[in-house]
């Protein structure tokens, strides 16, 4: 279906497009004019939308598609034995809808994230929902209809694709009607596409269903809070920052380098993990002393390990930080002993 915005319709009625076509401008210039006009329309209409959100005490929630709300793969890329398993359920083929939320379209399989529709129903009472994907617009609309068959949450103005990106490879809240950094929360599995709005981002664990082992992580959200904050002056970035800093508050971490690749021991990016831990409220130490509460390492064959055991300090694998970050909750250290993990990456 061809997509036409109100701004484009107004362009046609006023004859502006016809006049533009008479000028010796390349197609790219005309396309830029249309985009600029759409952005201006979005800016003006967004003010009304923002007022409505404030009046209804709602925020904006921007949701990524692939690996966040669902997992989609081309059928040709699915191993034949897995295709046989999927196709053995006739309901997936005949009715398109299965109780497990597994779909087969012309060229691809789609699996919705477990309980995603329940999540959308609950979230819609507190948020205005948007889809924002780097995929083409046609694909985005198809996925929106699978997620929302009754068109309750996502009308066409709330489905954004790479067509709307104002900067290549980057998503922006500029194109979200009524949304800005002060009233919008983002849920996406890819951090790099939100460089301008990283403070608004809740980084999701990637959902994989086809030919991949899921890590089993689930995002725990406190969606039952009844505190009546000052909605008009609040800023979601501050709320996210304060909430995030409570996760590892009081933890003093010391990172111990655990060897090089040729030794067969795990190597991890302590700088990146330290930055993650700081956002969670932890302190990264440089000296081994009594103030240290946690040793972050992957190798128990060190003198530091014996020191930690002697003085009853936690000695944990780096995944303890990563998992706490995904779940927004400090994880039991006993679940992350360094010697139980064999992976060479973190």
C-alpha positions as CSV (number, residue, x, y, z in Angstrom):
1,X,0.0,0.0,0.0
2,X,1.4,3.4,-1.0
3,X,1.9,5.6,2.0
4,X,0.8,9.2,1.8
5,X,1.0,11.7,4.7
6,X,-1.2,14.7,5.2
7,X,1.7,16.9,4.2
8,X,2.1,15.1,0.9
9,X,-1.6,15.4,0.2
10,X,-1.6,19.1,0.9
11,X,1.4,19.4,-1.5
12,X,-0.6,17.8,-4.2
13,X,-3.7,20.0,-3.7
14,X,-1.6,23.2,-3.8
15,X,0.1,22.2,-7.0
16,X,3.6,22.6,-5.4
17,X,4.8,19.3,-6.7
18,X,3.9,20.2,-10.3
19,X,5.8,23.5,-10.0
20,X,8.8,21.7,-8.5
21,X,8.9,19.3,-11.4
22,X,9.2,22.2,-13.8
23,X,12.5,23.2,-12.3
24,X,15.8,21.6,-13.3
25,X,16.3,20.0,-9.9
26,X,17.3,16.4,-9.4
27,X,14.8,13.9,-7.9
28,X,16.9,13.9,-4.7
29,X,16.2,17.7,-4.2
30,X,12.4,17.2,-4.6
31,X,12.5,14.2,-2.2
32,X,14.3,16.4,0.3
33,X,11.6,19.1,0.0
34,X,8.9,16.5,0.7
35,X,10.8,15.2,3.7
36,X,11.4,18.8,5.1
37,X,7.7,19.5,4.6
38,X,6.8,16.3,6.5
39,X,9.2,17.1,9.3
40,X,7.6,20.6,9.7
41,X,4.1,18.9,9.7
42,X,5.4,16.4,12.3
43,X,6.8,19.3,14.4
44,X,3.5,21.2,14.5
45,X,1.3,18.2,14.9
46,X,3.7,16.9,17.6
47,X,3.0,19.9,19.8
48,X,-0.7,19.0,19.9
49,X,0.1,15.3,20.5
50,X,2.5,16.3,23.3
51,X,-0.3,18.3,25.0
52,X,-2.7,15.4,24.7
53,X,-0.1,13.1,26.3
54,X,0.5,15.5,29.1
55,X,-3.3,15.9,29.7
56,X,-3.7,12.1,29.7
57,X,-0.6,11.6,31.9
58,X,1.0,9.3,29.4
59,X,4.5,9.0,28.1
60,X,5.8,7.8,24.7
61,X,7.3,4.3,24.4
62,X,9.3,3.6,21.2
63,X,9.7,-0.1,20.4
64,X,12.2,-1.7,18.0
65,X,10.9,-4.7,16.0
66,X,13.5,-7.3,15.2
67,X,15.0,-9.1,18.2
68,X,13.0,-6.9,20.5
69,X,9.3,-7.6,19.8
70,X,9.9,-10.6,17.5
71,X,12.3,-12.7,15.5
72,X,12.0,-12.9,11.8
73,X,14.0,-15.0,9.3
74,X,13.8,-15.7,5.6
75,X,12.6,-19.2,5.0
76,X,15.5,-20.0,2.7
77,X,17.9,-19.3,5.5
78,X,16.2,-21.8,7.9
79,X,17.8,-25.3,8.0
80,X,15.6,-27.9,6.2
81,X,15.2,-30.0,9.4
82,X,13.9,-26.9,11.2
83,X,11.5,-26.1,8.4
84,X,10.0,-29.6,8.6
85,X,9.5,-29.1,12.3
86,X,7.8,-25.7,11.9
87,X,5.7,-26.8,8.9
88,X,4.5,-30.0,10.7
89,X,2.0,-27.8,12.5
90,X,-0.7,-27.3,9.8
91,X,-2.3,-24.5,11.7
92,X,0.8,-22.3,11.2
93,X,0.2,-22.7,7.4
94,X,-3.5,-22.8,7.1
95,X,-4.8,-20.3,9.6
96,X,-1.6,-18.2,9.8
97,X,-2.1,-17.9,13.5
98,X,-0.9,-20.4,16.1
99,X,-1.2,-20.3,19.9
100,X,2.5,-20.0,20.0
101,X,2.5,-16.8,18.0
102,X,4.4,-18.5,15.1
103,X,3.6,-17.2,11.6
104,X,4.6,-18.1,8.1
105,X,4.4,-15.4,5.4
106,X,5.3,-15.8,1.7
107,X,9.0,-15.7,2.3
108,X,9.7,-15.7,6.0
109,X,8.9,-17.1,9.4
110,X,8.0,-14.8,12.3
111,X,7.9,-15.7,16.0
112,X,6.6,-13.1,18.4
113,X,8.3,-12.6,21.7
114,X,6.5,-14.6,24.4
115,X,3.7,-12.6,26.1
116,X,4.4,-9.6,23.9
117,X,0.7,-8.9,23.3
118,X,0.1,-8.9,27.1
119,X,2.9,-6.5,27.4
120,X,1.4,-4.2,24.7
121,X,-2.0,-4.2,26.4
122,X,-0.5,-3.3,29.8
123,X,1.9,-0.7,28.4
124,X,-0.8,1.0,26.4
125,X,-2.5,2.2,29.6
126,X,0.6,4.2,30.5
127,X,2.3,4.9,27.1
128,X,1.6,6.0,23.6
129,X,3.2,3.2,21.6
130,X,5.4,3.5,18.5
131,X,7.3,1.0,16.4
132,X,10.6,2.2,15.0
133,X,12.7,-0.1,12.9
134,X,15.6,0.1,10.5
135,X,13.7,-2.2,8.1
136,X,11.7,-1.0,5.1
137,X,8.3,0.6,5.8
138,X,6.3,-2.2,4.0
139,X,8.0,-4.8,6.3
140,X,7.3,-2.6,9.4
141,X,3.6,-2.4,8.5
142,X,3.3,-6.2,8.0
143,X,4.9,-6.8,11.4
144,X,2.7,-4.2,13.0
145,X,-0.4,-6.0,11.7
146,X,0.8,-9.3,13.1
147,X,1.5,-7.7,16.5
148,X,-1.7,-5.7,16.5
149,X,-4.3,-7.3,14.2
150,X,-7.1,-5.1,15.5
151,X,-5.1,-1.9,14.9
152,X,-5.5,-0.9,18.5
153,X,-2.0,0.3,19.3
154,X,-0.2,1.1,16.0
155,X,-1.9,3.1,13.3
156,X,0.1,4.2,10.3
157,X,1.4,7.3,12.0
158,X,3.0,5.2,14.8
159,X,5.0,2.9,12.6
160,X,8.4,4.4,11.7
161,X,11.0,2.8,9.5
162,X,14.4,3.6,8.0
163,X,12.5,5.8,5.5
164,X,11.9,8.3,8.3
165,X,15.5,8.4,9.5
166,X,17.0,11.9,9.2
167,X,20.6,10.5,9.5
168,X,21.8,7.3,7.9
169,X,22.1,4.5,10.4
170,X,20.6,6.5,13.2
171,X,17.2,6.6,14.8
172,X,15.9,9.9,16.2
173,X,13.1,11.1,18.4
174,X,12.6,14.0,16.0
175,X,10.2,11.9,13.9
176,X,8.1,10.6,16.9
177,X,4.9,12.6,17.1
178,X,4.6,14.1,20.5
179,X,7.9,12.5,21.7
180,X,11.0,14.1,22.9
181,X,13.9,13.3,25.3
182,X,11.9,14.4,28.3
183,X,8.8,12.1,27.8
184,X,10.0,9.1,25.8
185,X,11.4,5.7,26.7
186,X,13.1,3.5,24.1
187,X,13.3,-0.3,24.1
188,X,15.8,-1.6,21.6
189,X,18.3,-4.4,21.4
190,X,20.8,-2.2,19.4
191,X,22.5,0.6,21.4
192,X,24.5,2.0,18.5
193,X,21.5,3.4,16.5
194,X,20.5,5.7,19.4
195,X,23.7,7.7,20.0
196,X,21.7,10.9,20.4
197,X,19.2,9.5,22.9
198,X,21.2,6.9,24.8
199,X,19.9,8.2,28.1
200,X,16.4,7.3,27.1
201,X,17.3,3.7,26.1
202,X,16.5,0.5,27.9
203,X,18.8,-2.0,26.2
204,X,16.9,-5.2,25.6
205,X,18.3,-8.7,25.5
206,X,18.1,-9.9,21.9
207,X,15.2,-12.3,21.3
208,X,16.3,-15.2,19.1
209,X,14.0,-18.1,18.3
210,X,15.2,-19.7,15.0
211,X,18.4,-21.8,15.1
212,X,19.7,-20.0,18.2
213,X,19.8,-20.8,21.9
214,X,18.0,-18.1,23.9
215,X,19.9,-16.8,26.9
216,X,16.7,-17.1,29.0
217,X,16.9,-13.5,30.2
218,X,13.7,-11.6,30.9
219,X,13.3,-7.9,31.4
220,X,11.8,-7.3,34.8
221,X,9.9,-4.0,34.8
222,X,8.3,-2.2,37.7
223,X,5.0,-1.4,35.8
224,X,2.8,-1.4,38.9
225,X,4.1,1.8,40.5
226,X,1.3,4.1,41.6
227,X,3.4,7.1,42.6
228,X,1.8,10.3,41.3
229,X,4.8,12.3,40.2
230,X,4.7,15.8,38.7
231,X,4.0,14.7,35.2
232,X,4.4,18.1,33.5
233,X,7.9,18.8,34.8
234,X,9.2,15.2,34.9
235,X,12.0,14.0,32.6
236,X,12.1,10.3,31.9
237,X,15.9,10.5,31.4
238,X,16.3,11.5,35.1
239,X,13.9,8.7,36.2
240,X,15.8,6.1,34.2
241,X,19.2,7.4,35.5
242,X,18.1,7.4,39.1
243,X,16.5,3.9,38.8
244,X,19.5,2.5,37.0
245,X,21.9,3.8,39.6
246,X,20.1,1.9,42.3
247,X,20.9,-1.5,40.8
248,X,24.6,-1.8,42.0
249,X,24.6,1.0,44.5
250,X,27.2,0.3,47.2
251,X,29.2,-2.1,45.1
252,X,33.0,-1.4,44.7
253,X,34.4,-3.3,41.8
254,X,38.0,-4.3,40.9
255,X,38.6,-5.7,37.5
256,X,41.3,-8.3,37.2
257,X,42.8,-9.0,33.7
258,X,42.6,-12.7,33.0
259,X,45.1,-13.5,30.4
260,X,45.5,-13.2,26.6
261,X,43.8,-15.2,23.8
262,X,46.8,-17.4,23.3
263,X,46.6,-18.6,26.9
264,X,43.1,-20.0,26.4
265,X,41.8,-17.8,29.2
266,X,38.9,-15.4,28.9
267,X,39.5,-11.9,27.8
268,X,36.9,-9.2,28.5
269,X,36.6,-5.5,27.9
270,X,37.0,-4.1,31.4
271,X,36.7,-0.5,30.2
272,X,33.3,-1.1,28.7
273,X,32.1,-3.1,31.7
274,X,33.3,-0.5,34.1
275,X,31.2,2.2,32.2
276,X,28.2,-0.1,32.4
277,X,28.7,-0.7,36.1
278,X,29.0,3.0,36.8
279,X,25.7,3.6,35.2
280,X,24.3,1.0,37.5
281,X,25.6,3.0,40.5
282,X,28.8,0.9,41.2
283,X,32.3,2.3,41.8
284,X,35.2,1.0,39.9
285,X,38.4,0.7,42.0
286,X,42.0,0.8,41.0
287,X,43.6,-0.6,44.1
288,X,43.1,-3.8,46.0
289,X,42.1,-2.8,49.5
290,X,39.4,-3.3,52.1
291,X,36.9,-1.1,50.3
292,X,36.6,-3.5,47.4
293,X,33.4,-5.6,47.6
294,X,33.6,-7.4,44.3
295,X,36.4,-8.9,42.2
296,X,35.4,-9.1,38.5
297,X,37.5,-11.8,36.8
298,X,37.3,-15.0,34.8
299,X,40.3,-16.8,36.4
300,X,40.4,-18.2,39.9
301,X,44.0,-19.3,39.5
302,X,45.3,-16.0,41.0
303,X,46.4,-14.7,44.3
304,X,43.5,-12.2,44.2
305,X,41.1,-15.1,44.3
306,X,42.6,-16.4,47.6
307,X,42.6,-12.9,49.0
308,X,38.9,-12.5,48.1
309,X,38.0,-15.8,49.8
310,X,40.0,-14.9,52.9
311,X,38.3,-11.6,53.3
312,X,34.9,-12.8,52.2
313,X,34.7,-10.7,49.0
314,X,32.6,-11.6,46.0
315,X,34.6,-13.1,43.1
316,X,32.3,-13.0,40.1
317,X,32.3,-13.4,36.3
318,X,31.8,-10.3,34.2
319,X,28.4,-11.6,33.2
320,X,27.1,-10.7,36.6
321,X,27.3,-7.0,35.5
322,X,25.8,-7.7,32.1
323,X,22.9,-9.6,33.5
324,X,22.2,-7.1,36.2
325,X,22.2,-4.4,33.5
326,X,19.7,-6.3,31.3
327,X,17.4,-7.1,34.2
328,X,17.7,-3.7,36.0
329,X,18.2,-5.7,39.2
330,X,21.3,-6.8,41.1
331,X,21.7,-10.5,40.5
332,X,22.7,-13.1,43.2
333,X,26.5,-13.3,43.0
334,X,26.4,-17.0,43.7
335,X,24.8,-17.5,40.3
336,X,27.9,-16.1,38.6
337,X,31.1,-17.8,39.8
338,X,34.0,-17.2,37.5
339,X,34.8,-20.9,37.1
340,X,31.3,-21.9,35.8
341,X,31.6,-19.9,32.5
342,X,33.5,-21.3,29.5
343,X,32.7,-18.6,26.9
344,X,35.6,-16.5,25.8
345,X,33.6,-13.4,25.3
346,X,31.6,-11.0,27.5
